[in-house]
Amino acid sequence: VFAPTNAAFDAAAVAVLGARATGTDLVDALDKEALTDVLLYHVSPGERFSEDVLAAERIRMMNKDFTLVDGTTIVGNSSAASLLAPDLIDIDAKNGVIHAIDYVLLP
C-alpha cells in the first residue's frame, strides 16, 4: 500500500475543490466509482518492500493501471509522490507492506 499522508489528501483537496477544502471534503465529493479507482491506485498486489519498489520500473496497481518508479518517486498518470522518511516506509503489516507517500496518486 502506498498510503498518502493526511497532508497529501488536504493538498489534493485544495487543488481540486479550492482553498478551504480538506481531505475529508475530497473523499465526500467523489462518487463511489471514482473513490474506489483512486484508492485501488494506491494498492499493489503482494508484498513490496522499498528495495523492490525502487528496483521496479513500473508496478501494476489493483485498479489494473500501472504506476512508474523514477528514483524515489512513484509516478501516477497525472501526479507523482515521493516515498517519505525511512520510518514511514517498509511498515510490515499482517497482509502487506505500507509505504507513506507525500501525494495522492491520480489514475
PDB file as gemmi writes it, atoms N, CA and C in Angstrom:
CRYST1    1.000    1.000    1.000  90.00  90.00  90.00 P 1                      
ATOM      1  N   VAL A   1       0.848  -1.178   0.000  1.00  0.00           N  
ATOM      2  CA  VAL A   1       0.000   0.000   0.000  1.00  0.00           C  
ATOM      3  C   VAL A   1       0.888   1.234   0.000  1.00  0.00           C  
ATOM      4  N   PHE A   2       0.612   2.144  -0.919  1.00  0.00           N  
ATOM      5  CA  PHE A   2       1.259   3.450  -0.937  1.00  0.00           C  
ATOM      6  C   PHE A   2       0.246   4.408  -0.325  1.00  0.00           C  
ATOM      7  N   ALA A   3       0.453   4.753   0.941  1.00  0.00           N  
ATOM      8  CA  ALA A   3      -0.535   5.481   1.726  1.00  0.00           C  
ATOM      9  C   ALA A   3      -0.213   6.963   1.789  1.00  0.00           C  
ATOM     10  N   PRO A   4      -1.036   7.800   1.139  1.00  0.00           N  
ATOM     11  CA  PRO A   4      -0.820   9.238   1.232  1.00  0.00           C  
ATOM     12  C   PRO A   4      -1.050   9.723   2.668  1.00  0.00           C  
ATOM     13  N   THR A   5      -0.249  10.690   3.071  1.00  0.00           N  
ATOM     14  CA  THR A   5      -0.429  11.286   4.394  1.00  0.00           C  
ATOM     15  C   THR A   5      -1.700  12.132   4.405  1.00  0.00           C  
ATOM     16  N   ASN A   6      -2.150  12.515   5.594  1.00  0.00           N  
ATOM     17  CA  ASN A   6      -3.302  13.412   5.701  1.00  0.00           C  
ATOM     18  C   ASN A   6      -3.024  14.722   4.980  1.00  0.00           C  
ATOM     19  N   ALA A   7      -1.798  15.229   5.095  1.00  0.00           N  
ATOM     20  CA  ALA A   7      -1.422  16.472   4.419  1.00  0.00           C  
ATOM     21  C   ALA A   7      -1.532  16.313   2.905  1.00  0.00           C  
ATOM     22  N   ALA A   8      -1.211  15.130   2.394  1.00  0.00           N  
ATOM     23  CA  ALA A   8      -1.335  14.882   0.962  1.00  0.00           C  
ATOM     24  C   ALA A   8      -2.792  14.944   0.515  1.00  0.00           C  
ATOM     25  N   PHE A   9      -3.700  14.349   1.302  1.00  0.00           N  
ATOM     26  CA  PHE A   9      -5.123  14.432   0.966  1.00  0.00           C  
ATOM     27  C   PHE A   9      -5.631  15.861   1.046  1.00  0.00           C  
ATOM     28  N   ASP A  10      -5.177  16.613   2.052  1.00  0.00           N  
ATOM     29  CA  ASP A  10      -5.584  18.016   2.171  1.00  0.00           C  
ATOM     30  C   ASP A  10      -5.102  18.823   0.979  1.00  0.00           C  
ATOM     31  N   ALA A  11      -3.860  18.608   0.538  1.00  0.00           N  
ATOM     32  CA  ALA A  11      -3.318  19.333  -0.615  1.00  0.00           C  
ATOM     33  C   ALA A  11      -4.089  18.976  -1.891  1.00  0.00           C  
ATOM     34  N   ALA A  12      -4.439  17.717  -2.059  1.00  0.00           N  
ATOM     35  CA  ALA A  12      -5.218  17.313  -3.229  1.00  0.00           C  
ATOM     36  C   ALA A  12      -6.596  17.961  -3.208  1.00  0.00           C  
ATOM     37  N   ALA A  13      -7.186  18.055  -2.032  1.00  0.00           N  
ATOM     38  CA  ALA A  13      -8.500  18.678  -1.896  1.00  0.00           C  
ATOM     39  C   ALA A  13      -8.451  20.153  -2.273  1.00  0.00           C  
ATOM     40  N   VAL A  14      -7.428  20.847  -1.824  1.00  0.00           N  
ATOM     41  CA  VAL A  14      -7.276  22.269  -2.159  1.00  0.00           C  
ATOM     42  C   VAL A  14      -7.121  22.426  -3.670  1.00  0.00           C  
ATOM     43  N   ALA A  15      -6.335  21.555  -4.290  1.00  0.00           N  
ATOM     44  CA  ALA A  15      -6.115  21.635  -5.734  1.00  0.00           C  
ATOM     45  C   ALA A  15      -7.400  21.372  -6.526  1.00  0.00           C  
ATOM     46  N   VAL A  16      -8.230  20.472  -6.040  1.00  0.00           N  
ATOM     47  CA  VAL A  16      -9.434  20.090  -6.771  1.00  0.00           C  
ATOM     48  C   VAL A  16     -10.646  20.942  -6.402  1.00  0.00           C  
ATOM     49  N   LEU A  17     -10.797  21.241  -5.092  1.00  0.00           N  
ATOM     50  CA  LEU A  17     -12.029  21.872  -4.616  1.00  0.00           C  
ATOM     51  C   LEU A  17     -11.886  23.324  -4.178  1.00  0.00           C  
ATOM     52  N   GLY A  18     -10.671  23.782  -3.943  1.00  0.00           N  
ATOM     53  CA  GLY A  18     -10.491  25.170  -3.527  1.00  0.00           C  
ATOM     54  C   GLY A  18      -9.815  25.306  -2.178  1.00  0.00           C  
ATOM     55  N   ALA A  19      -9.500  26.533  -1.830  1.00  0.00           N  
ATOM     56  CA  ALA A  19      -8.609  26.878  -0.722  1.00  0.00           C  
ATOM     57  C   ALA A  19      -9.008  26.324   0.641  1.00  0.00           C  
ATOM     58  N   ARG A  20     -10.260  26.207   0.938  1.00  0.00           N  
ATOM     59  CA  ARG A  20     -10.672  25.785   2.282  1.00  0.00           C  
ATOM     60  C   ARG A  20     -10.997  24.300   2.385  1.00  0.00           C  
ATOM     61  N   ALA A  21     -10.811  23.561   1.322  1.00  0.00           N  
ATOM     62  CA  ALA A  21     -11.178  22.145   1.301  1.00  0.00           C  
ATOM     63  C   ALA A  21     -10.178  21.300   2.089  1.00  0.00           C  
ATOM     64  N   THR A  22     -10.678  20.210   2.622  1.00  0.00           N  
ATOM     65  CA  THR A  22      -9.847  19.241   3.345  1.00  0.00           C  
ATOM     66  C   THR A  22      -9.911  17.892   2.634  1.00  0.00           C  
ATOM     67  N   GLY A  23      -9.055  16.985   3.062  1.00  0.00           N  
ATOM     68  CA  GLY A  23      -9.079  15.642   2.509  1.00  0.00           C  
ATOM     69  C   GLY A  23     -10.431  14.980   2.673  1.00  0.00           C  
ATOM     70  N   THR A  24     -11.078  15.221   3.781  1.00  0.00           N  
ATOM     71  CA  THR A  24     -12.417  14.674   4.017  1.00  0.00           C  
ATOM     72  C   THR A  24     -13.405  15.207   2.995  1.00  0.00           C  
ATOM     73  N   ASP A  25     -13.299  16.503   2.681  1.00  0.00           N  
ATOM     74  CA  ASP A  25     -14.174  17.095   1.666  1.00  0.00           C  
ATOM     75  C   ASP A  25     -13.957  16.423   0.313  1.00  0.00           C  
ATOM     76  N   LEU A  26     -12.711  16.141  -0.009  1.00  0.00           N  
ATOM     77  CA  LEU A  26     -12.403  15.496  -1.281  1.00  0.00           C  
ATOM     78  C   LEU A  26     -13.017  14.108  -1.349  1.00  0.00           C  
ATOM     79  N   VAL A  27     -12.842  13.330  -0.304  1.00  0.00           N  
ATOM     80  CA  VAL A  27     -13.416  11.979  -0.266  1.00  0.00           C  
ATOM     81  C   VAL A  27     -14.932  12.058  -0.397  1.00  0.00           C  
ATOM     82  N   ASP A  28     -15.551  13.008   0.292  1.00  0.00           N  
ATOM     83  CA  ASP A  28     -17.005  13.160   0.223  1.00  0.00           C  
ATOM     84  C   ASP A  28     -17.474  13.586  -1.165  1.00  0.00           C  
ATOM     85  N   ALA A  29     -16.642  14.339  -1.895  1.00  0.00           N  
ATOM     86  CA  ALA A  29     -17.024  14.859  -3.207  1.00  0.00           C  
ATOM     87  C   ALA A  29     -16.952  13.806  -4.312  1.00  0.00           C  
ATOM     88  N   LEU A  30     -16.165  12.764  -4.110  1.00  0.00           N  
ATOM     89  CA  LEU A  30     -16.018  11.747  -5.146  1.00  0.00           C  
ATOM     90  C   LEU A  30     -17.157  10.746  -5.102  1.00  0.00           C  
ATOM     91  N   ASP A  31     -17.636  10.340  -6.273  1.00  0.00           N  
ATOM     92  CA  ASP A  31     -18.632   9.274  -6.273  1.00  0.00           C  
ATOM     93  C   ASP A  31     -17.929   7.955  -5.955  1.00  0.00           C  
ATOM     94  N   LYS A  32     -18.704   6.935  -5.665  1.00  0.00           N  
ATOM     95  CA  LYS A  32     -18.152   5.656  -5.213  1.00  0.00           C  
ATOM     96  C   LYS A  32     -17.163   5.073  -6.225  1.00  0.00           C  
ATOM     97  N   GLU A  33     -17.480   5.144  -7.502  1.00  0.00           N  
ATOM     98  CA  GLU A  33     -16.614   4.582  -8.539  1.00  0.00           C  
ATOM     99  C   GLU A  33     -15.276   5.321  -8.611  1.00  0.00           C  
ATOM    100  N   ALA A  34     -15.309   6.635  -8.579  1.00  0.00           N  
ATOM    101  CA  ALA A  34     -14.068   7.426  -8.638  1.00  0.00           C  
ATOM    102  C   ALA A  34     -13.222   7.202  -7.393  1.00  0.00           C  
ATOM    103  N   LEU A  35     -13.844   7.188  -6.222  1.00  0.00           N  
ATOM    104  CA  LEU A  35     -13.115   6.959  -4.981  1.00  0.00           C  
ATOM    105  C   LEU A  35     -12.473   5.579  -4.977  1.00  0.00           C  
ATOM    106  N   THR A  36     -13.204   4.574  -5.423  1.00  0.00           N  
ATOM    107  CA  THR A  36     -12.668   3.215  -5.494  1.00  0.00           C  
ATOM    108  C   THR A  36     -11.455   3.168  -6.412  1.00  0.00           C  
ATOM    109  N   ASP A  37     -11.531   3.823  -7.566  1.00  0.00           N  
ATOM    110  CA  ASP A  37     -10.428   3.836  -8.516  1.00  0.00           C  
ATOM    111  C   ASP A  37      -9.188   4.504  -7.910  1.00  0.00           C  
ATOM    112  N   VAL A  38      -9.381   5.631  -7.231  1.00  0.00           N  
ATOM    113  CA  VAL A  38      -8.249   6.328  -6.596  1.00  0.00           C  
ATOM    114  C   VAL A  38      -7.637   5.453  -5.506  1.00  0.00           C  
ATOM    115  N   LEU A  39      -8.460   4.868  -4.674  1.00  0.00           N  
ATOM    116  CA  LEU A  39      -7.937   4.044  -3.581  1.00  0.00           C  
ATOM    117  C   LEU A  39      -7.206   2.813  -4.108  1.00  0.00           C  
ATOM    118  N   LEU A  40      -7.771   2.141  -5.109  1.00  0.00           N  
ATOM    119  CA  LEU A  40      -7.111   0.956  -5.662  1.00  0.00           C  
ATOM    120  C   LEU A  40      -5.825   1.306  -6.400  1.00  0.00           C  
ATOM    121  N   TYR A  41      -5.695   2.555  -6.833  1.00  0.00           N  
ATOM    122  CA  TYR A  41      -4.471   3.003  -7.497  1.00  0.00           C  
ATOM    123  C   TYR A  41      -3.324   3.190  -6.501  1.00  0.00           C  
ATOM    124  N   HIS A  42      -3.608   3.031  -5.223  1.00  0.00           N  
ATOM    125  CA  HIS A  42      -2.585   3.122  -4.177  1.00  0.00           C  
ATOM    126  C   HIS A  42      -2.202   1.757  -3.612  1.00  0.00           C  
ATOM    127  N   VAL A  43      -2.753   0.687  -4.205  1.00  0.00           N  
ATOM    128  CA  VAL A  43      -2.513  -0.662  -3.687  1.00  0.00           C  
ATOM    129  C   VAL A  43      -1.938  -1.528  -4.799  1.00  0.00           C  
ATOM    130  N   SER A  44      -0.863  -2.212  -4.477  1.00  0.00           N  
ATOM    131  CA  SER A  44      -0.236  -3.152  -5.401  1.00  0.00           C  
ATOM    132  C   SER A  44      -0.355  -4.550  -4.796  1.00  0.00           C  
ATOM    133  N   PRO A  45      -0.670  -5.552  -5.614  1.00  0.00           N  
ATOM    134  CA  PRO A  45      -0.789  -6.900  -5.056  1.00  0.00           C  
ATOM    135  C   PRO A  45       0.542  -7.412  -4.510  1.00  0.00           C  
ATOM    136  N   GLY A  46       0.477  -8.208  -3.478  1.00  0.00           N  
ATOM    137  CA  GLY A  46       1.673  -8.831  -2.903  1.00  0.00           C  
ATOM    138  C   GLY A  46       2.418  -7.911  -1.957  1.00  0.00           C  
ATOM    139  N   GLU A  47       3.572  -8.383  -1.522  1.00  0.00           N  
ATOM    140  CA  GLU A  47       4.428  -7.597  -0.624  1.00  0.00           C  
ATOM    141  C   GLU A  47       5.546  -6.951  -1.428  1.00  0.00           C  
ATOM    142  N   ARG A  48       5.700  -5.659  -1.263  1.00  0.00           N  
ATOM    143  CA  ARG A  48       6.766  -4.930  -1.946  1.00  0.00           C  
ATOM    144  C   ARG A  48       7.482  -4.058  -0.929  1.00  0.00           C  
ATOM    145  N   PHE A  49       8.658  -4.493  -0.514  1.00  0.00           N  
ATOM    146  CA  PHE A  49       9.476  -3.657   0.352  1.00  0.00           C  
ATOM    147  C   PHE A  49      10.156  -2.596  -0.494  1.00  0.00           C  
ATOM    148  N   SER A  50      10.700  -1.572   0.119  1.00  0.00           N  
ATOM    149  CA  SER A  50      11.222  -0.422  -0.627  1.00  0.00           C  
ATOM    150  C   SER A  50      12.265  -0.809  -1.661  1.00  0.00           C  
ATOM    151  N   GLU A  51      13.118  -1.790  -1.361  1.00  0.00           N  
ATOM    152  CA  GLU A  51      14.121  -2.182  -2.363  1.00  0.00           C  
ATOM    153  C   GLU A  51      13.455  -2.767  -3.608  1.00  0.00           C  
ATOM    154  N   ASP A  52      12.330  -3.461  -3.435  1.00  0.00           N  
ATOM    155  CA  ASP A  52      11.579  -3.991  -4.573  1.00  0.00           C  
ATOM    156  C   ASP A  52      10.905  -2.866  -5.361  1.00  0.00           C  
ATOM    157  N   VAL A  53      10.355  -1.894  -4.628  1.00  0.00           N  
ATOM    158  CA  VAL A  53       9.705  -0.750  -5.274  1.00  0.00           C  
ATOM    159  C   VAL A  53      10.728   0.028  -6.091  1.00  0.00           C  
ATOM    160  N   LEU A  54      11.856   0.350  -5.485  1.00  0.00           N  
ATOM    161  CA  LEU A  54      12.856   1.179  -6.145  1.00  0.00           C  
ATOM    162  C   LEU A  54      13.545   0.457  -7.300  1.00  0.00           C  
ATOM    163  N   ALA A  55      13.562  -0.870  -7.283  1.00  0.00           N  
ATOM    164  CA  ALA A  55      14.167  -1.642  -8.364  1.00  0.00           C  
ATOM    165  C   ALA A  55      13.214  -1.806  -9.547  1.00  0.00           C  
ATOM    166  N   ALA A  56      11.945  -1.532  -9.345  1.00  0.00           N  
ATOM    167  CA  ALA A  56      10.953  -1.697 -10.407  1.00  0.00           C  
ATOM    168  C   ALA A  56      10.934  -0.467 -11.317  1.00  0.00           C  
ATOM    169  N   GLU A  57      10.586  -0.690 -12.562  1.00  0.00           N  
ATOM    170  CA  GLU A  57      10.359   0.429 -13.472  1.00  0.00           C  
ATOM    171  C   GLU A  57       8.892   0.832 -13.458  1.00  0.00           C  
ATOM    172  N   ARG A  58       8.041  -0.163 -13.268  1.00  0.00           N  
ATOM    173  CA  ARG A  58       6.615   0.100 -13.166  1.00  0.00           C  
ATOM    174  C   ARG A  58       5.991  -0.965 -12.286  1.00  0.00           C  
ATOM    175  N   ILE A  59       4.859  -0.613 -11.698  1.00  0.00           N  
ATOM    176  CA  ILE A  59       4.175  -1.501 -10.772  1.00  0.00           C  
ATOM    177  C   ILE A  59       2.699  -1.544 -11.154  1.00  0.00           C  
ATOM    178  N   ARG A  60       2.163  -2.745 -11.271  1.00  0.00           N  
ATOM    179  CA  ARG A  60       0.718  -2.869 -11.536  1.00  0.00           C  
ATOM    180  C   ARG A  60      -0.017  -2.621 -10.229  1.00  0.00           C  
ATOM    181  N   MET A  61      -1.035  -1.798 -10.326  1.00  0.00           N  
ATOM    182  CA  MET A  61      -1.838  -1.471  -9.156  1.00  0.00           C  
ATOM    183  C   MET A  61      -3.157  -2.244  -9.214  1.00  0.00           C  
ATOM    184  N   MET A  62      -3.880  -2.263  -8.118  1.00  0.00           N  
ATOM    185  CA  MET A  62      -5.104  -3.056  -8.024  1.00  0.00           C  
ATOM    186  C   MET A  62      -6.223  -2.555  -8.934  1.00  0.00           C  
ATOM    187  N   ASN A  63      -6.148  -1.325  -9.426  1.00  0.00           N  
ATOM    188  CA  ASN A  63      -7.170  -0.840 -10.363  1.00  0.00           C  
ATOM    189  C   ASN A  63      -6.818  -1.223 -11.806  1.00  0.00           C  
ATOM    190  N   LYS A  64      -5.765  -2.028 -11.975  1.00  0.00           N  
ATOM    191  CA  LYS A  64      -5.297  -2.566 -13.265  1.00  0.00           C  
ATOM    192  C   LYS A  64      -4.415  -1.591 -14.043  1.00  0.00           C  
ATOM    193  N   ASP A  65      -4.241  -0.364 -13.566  1.00  0.00           N  
ATOM    194  CA  ASP A  65      -3.308   0.580 -14.179  1.00  0.00           C  
ATOM    195  C   ASP A  65      -1.902   0.298 -13.667  1.00  0.00           C  
ATOM    196  N   PHE A  66      -0.942   0.919 -14.308  1.00  0.00           N  
ATOM    197  CA  PHE A  66       0.440   0.838 -13.848  1.00  0.00           C  
ATOM    198  C   PHE A  66       0.863   2.192 -13.297  1.00  0.00           C  
ATOM    199  N   THR A  67       1.771   2.172 -12.352  1.00  0.00           N  
ATOM    200  CA  THR A  67       2.442   3.381 -11.905  1.00  0.00           C  
ATOM    201  C   THR A  67       3.924   3.171 -12.198  1.00  0.00           C  
ATOM    202  N   LEU A  68       4.627   4.234 -12.498  1.00  0.00           N  
ATOM    203  CA  LEU A  68       6.048   4.160 -12.823  1.00  0.00           C  
ATOM    204  C   LEU A  68       6.875   4.517 -11.607  1.00  0.00           C  
ATOM    205  N   VAL A  69       8.109   4.028 -11.567  1.00  0.00           N  
ATOM    206  CA  VAL A  69       9.036   4.350 -10.489  1.00  0.00           C  
ATOM    207  C   VAL A  69      10.236   5.055 -11.118  1.00  0.00           C  
ATOM    208  N   ASP A  70      10.554   6.234 -10.603  1.00  0.00           N  
ATOM    209  CA  ASP A  70      11.677   7.025 -11.104  1.00  0.00           C  
ATOM    210  C   ASP A  70      12.499   7.480  -9.899  1.00  0.00           C  
ATOM    211  N   GLY A  71      13.558   6.759  -9.594  1.00  0.00           N  
ATOM    212  CA  GLY A  71      14.339   7.064  -8.387  1.00  0.00           C  
ATOM    213  C   GLY A  71      13.519   6.736  -7.160  1.00  0.00           C  
ATOM    214  N   THR A  72      13.277   7.712  -6.309  1.00  0.00           N  
ATOM    215  CA  THR A  72      12.440   7.500  -5.125  1.00  0.00           C  
ATOM    216  C   THR A  72      11.048   8.083  -5.322  1.00  0.00           C  
ATOM    217  N   THR A  73      10.661   8.298  -6.575  1.00  0.00           N  
ATOM    218  CA  THR A  73       9.365   8.879  -6.887  1.00  0.00           C  
ATOM    219  C   THR A  73       8.470   7.842  -7.554  1.00  0.00           C  
ATOM    220  N   ILE A  74       7.234   7.769  -7.066  1.00  0.00           N  
ATOM    221  CA  ILE A  74       6.205   6.931  -7.658  1.00  0.00           C  
ATOM    222  C   ILE A  74       5.393   7.857  -8.554  1.00  0.00           C  
ATOM    223  N   VAL A  75       5.281   7.541  -9.834  1.00  0.00           N  
ATOM    224  CA  VAL A  75       4.646   8.439 -10.796  1.00  0.00           C  
ATOM    225  C   VAL A  75       3.327   7.849 -11.263  1.00  0.00           C  
ATOM    226  N   GLY A  76       2.237   8.551 -10.974  1.00  0.00           N  
ATOM    227  CA  GLY A  76       0.927   8.139 -11.455  1.00  0.00           C  
ATOM    228  C   GLY A  76       0.675   8.715 -12.831  1.00  0.00           C  
ATOM    229  N   ASN A  77      -0.520   8.503 -13.354  1.00  0.00           N  
ATOM    230  CA  ASN A  77      -0.865   9.027 -14.673  1.00  0.00           C  
ATOM    231  C   ASN A  77      -0.885  10.547 -14.698  1.00  0.00           C  
ATOM    232  N   SER A  78      -1.272  11.175 -13.597  1.00  0.00           N  
ATOM    233  CA  SER A  78      -1.363  12.632 -13.587  1.00  0.00           C  
ATOM    234  C   SER A  78      -0.804  13.236 -12.299  1.00  0.00           C  
ATOM    235  N   SER A  79       0.045  12.509 -11.598  1.00  0.00           N  
ATOM    236  CA  SER A  79       0.602  13.008 -10.347  1.00  0.00           C  
ATOM    237  C   SER A  79       1.834  12.183  -9.989  1.00  0.00           C  
ATOM    238  N   ALA A  80       2.596  12.687  -9.020  1.00  0.00           N  
ATOM    239  CA  ALA A  80       3.788  11.964  -8.576  1.00  0.00           C  
ATOM    240  C   ALA A  80       3.910  12.100  -7.063  1.00  0.00           C  
ATOM    241  N   ALA A  81       4.451  11.078  -6.417  1.00  0.00           N  
ATOM    242  CA  ALA A  81       4.611  11.076  -4.966  1.00  0.00           C  
ATOM    243  C   ALA A  81       5.983  10.550  -4.610  1.00  0.00           C  
ATOM    244  N   SER A  82       6.566  11.115  -3.573  1.00  0.00           N  
ATOM    245  CA  SER A  82       7.855  10.636  -3.090  1.00  0.00           C  
ATOM    246  C   SER A  82       7.653   9.725  -1.896  1.00  0.00           C  
ATOM    247  N   LEU A  83       8.457   8.667  -1.831  1.00  0.00           N  
ATOM    248  CA  LEU A  83       8.478   7.858  -0.617  1.00  0.00           C  
ATOM    249  C   LEU A  83       9.010   8.740   0.499  1.00  0.00           C  
ATOM    250  N   LEU A  84       8.444   8.636   1.664  1.00  0.00           N  
ATOM    251  CA  LEU A  84       8.826   9.502   2.773  1.00  0.00           C  
ATOM    252  C   LEU A  84       9.969   8.910   3.583  1.00  0.00           C  
ATOM    253  N   ALA A  85      10.195   9.456   4.743  1.00  0.00           N  
ATOM    254  CA  ALA A  85      11.299   9.075   5.628  1.00  0.00           C  
ATOM    255  C   ALA A  85      11.319   7.567   5.876  1.00  0.00           C  
ATOM    256  N   PRO A  86      12.503   7.016   6.108  1.00  0.00           N  
ATOM    257  CA  PRO A  86      12.636   5.564   6.301  1.00  0.00           C  
ATOM    258  C   PRO A  86      11.718   4.981   7.370  1.00  0.00           C  
ATOM    259  N   ASP A  87      11.364   5.753   8.388  1.00  0.00           N  
ATOM    260  CA  ASP A  87      10.486   5.213   9.422  1.00  0.00           C  
ATOM    261  C   ASP A  87       9.020   5.147   8.965  1.00  0.00           C  
ATOM    262  N   LEU A  88       8.714   5.683   7.760  1.00  0.00           N  
ATOM    263  CA  LEU A  88       7.360   5.640   7.230  1.00  0.00           C  
ATOM    264  C   LEU A  88       7.242   4.771   5.974  1.00  0.00           C  
ATOM    265  N   ILE A  89       8.293   3.989   5.690  1.00  0.00           N  
ATOM    266  CA  ILE A  89       8.239   3.015   4.604  1.00  0.00           C  
ATOM    267  C   ILE A  89       8.593   1.649   5.171  1.00  0.00           C  
ATOM    268  N   ASP A  90       8.279   0.632   4.431  1.00  0.00           N  
ATOM    269  CA  ASP A  90       8.546  -0.745   4.860  1.00  0.00           C  
ATOM    270  C   ASP A  90       7.899  -1.085   6.193  1.00  0.00           C  
ATOM    271  N   ILE A  91       6.683  -0.593   6.405  1.00  0.00           N  
ATOM    272  CA  ILE A  91       5.934  -0.960   7.599  1.00  0.00           C  
ATOM    273  C   ILE A  91       5.287  -2.309   7.298  1.00  0.00           C  
ATOM    274  N   ASP A  92       5.803  -3.348   7.924  1.00  0.00           N  
ATOM    275  CA  ASP A  92       5.367  -4.716   7.648  1.00  0.00           C  
ATOM    276  C   ASP A  92       4.057  -4.974   8.388  1.00  0.00           C  
ATOM    277  N   ALA A  93       2.982  -5.088   7.629  1.00  0.00           N  
ATOM    278  CA  ALA A  93       1.661  -5.332   8.200  1.00  0.00           C  
ATOM    279  C   ALA A  93       1.290  -6.798   8.007  1.00  0.00           C  
ATOM    280  N   LYS A  94       0.212  -7.210   8.616  1.00  0.00           N  
ATOM    281  CA  LYS A  94      -0.219  -8.608   8.547  1.00  0.00           C  
ATOM    282  C   LYS A  94      -0.493  -9.060   7.117  1.00  0.00           C  
ATOM    283  N   ASN A  95      -1.038  -8.153   6.294  1.00  0.00           N  
ATOM    284  CA  ASN A  95      -1.425  -8.547   4.935  1.00  0.00           C  
ATOM    285  C   ASN A  95      -0.671  -7.782   3.844  1.00  0.00           C  
ATOM    286  N   GLY A  96       0.479  -7.197   4.155  1.00  0.00           N  
ATOM    287  CA  GLY A  96       1.249  -6.486   3.145  1.00  0.00           C  
ATOM    288  C   GLY A  96       2.246  -5.524   3.757  1.00  0.00           C  
ATOM    289  N   VAL A  97       2.708  -4.588   2.953  1.00  0.00           N  
ATOM    290  CA  VAL A  97       3.704  -3.611   3.369  1.00  0.00           C  
ATOM    291  C   VAL A  97       3.157  -2.214   3.086  1.00  0.00           C  
ATOM    292  N   ILE A  98       3.331  -1.301   4.027  1.00  0.00           N  
ATOM    293  CA  ILE A  98       2.839   0.067   3.886  1.00  0.00           C  
ATOM    294  C   ILE A  98       4.019   0.998   3.637  1.00  0.00           C  
ATOM    295  N   HIS A  99       3.819   1.919   2.683  1.00  0.00           N  
ATOM    296  CA  HIS A  99       4.790   2.974   2.399  1.00  0.00           C  
ATOM    297  C   HIS A  99       4.041   4.298   2.415  1.00  0.00           C  
ATOM    298  N   ALA A 100       4.406   5.215   3.299  1.00  0.00           N  
ATOM    299  CA  ALA A 100       3.788   6.540   3.306  1.00  0.00           C  
ATOM    300  C   ALA A 100       4.342   7.343   2.143  1.00  0.00           C  
ATOM    301  N   ILE A 101       3.450   8.061   1.451  1.00  0.00           N  
ATOM    302  CA  ILE A 101       3.854   8.923   0.344  1.00  0.00           C  
ATOM    303  C   ILE A 101       3.296  10.317   0.571  1.00  0.00           C  
ATOM    304  N   ASP A 102       3.853  11.289  -0.141  1.00  0.00           N  
ATOM    305  CA  ASP A 102       3.520  12.681   0.120  1.00  0.00           C  
ATOM    306  C   ASP A 102       2.542  13.294  -0.885  1.00  0.00           C  
ATOM    307  N   TYR A 103       1.864  12.460  -1.677  1.00  0.00           N  
ATOM    308  CA  TYR A 103       0.960  12.979  -2.693  1.00  0.00           C  
ATOM    309  C   TYR A 103      -0.117  11.934  -2.965  1.00  0.00           C  
ATOM    310  N   VAL A 104      -1.292  12.354  -3.323  1.00  0.00           N  
ATOM    311  CA  VAL A 104      -2.351  11.430  -3.720  1.00  0.00           C  
ATOM    312  C   VAL A 104      -2.128  11.104  -5.195  1.00  0.00           C  
ATOM    313  N   LEU A 105      -1.925   9.842  -5.509  1.00  0.00           N  
ATOM    314  CA  LEU A 105      -1.758   9.423  -6.898  1.00  0.00           C  
ATOM    315  C   LEU A 105      -3.113   9.411  -7.590  1.00  0.00           C  
ATOM    316  N   LEU A 106      -3.157   9.999  -8.763  1.00  0.00           N  
ATOM    317  CA  LEU A 106      -4.423  10.041  -9.506  1.00  0.00           C  
ATOM    318  C   LEU A 106      -4.307   9.172 -10.755  1.00  0.00           C  
ATOM    319  N   PRO A 107      -5.227   8.229 -10.900  1.00  0.00           N  
ATOM    320  CA  PRO A 107      -5.178   7.335 -12.072  1.00  0.00           C  
ATOM    321  C   PRO A 107      -5.538   8.068 -13.362  1.00  0.00           C  
TER     322      PRO A 107                                                      
END                                                                             
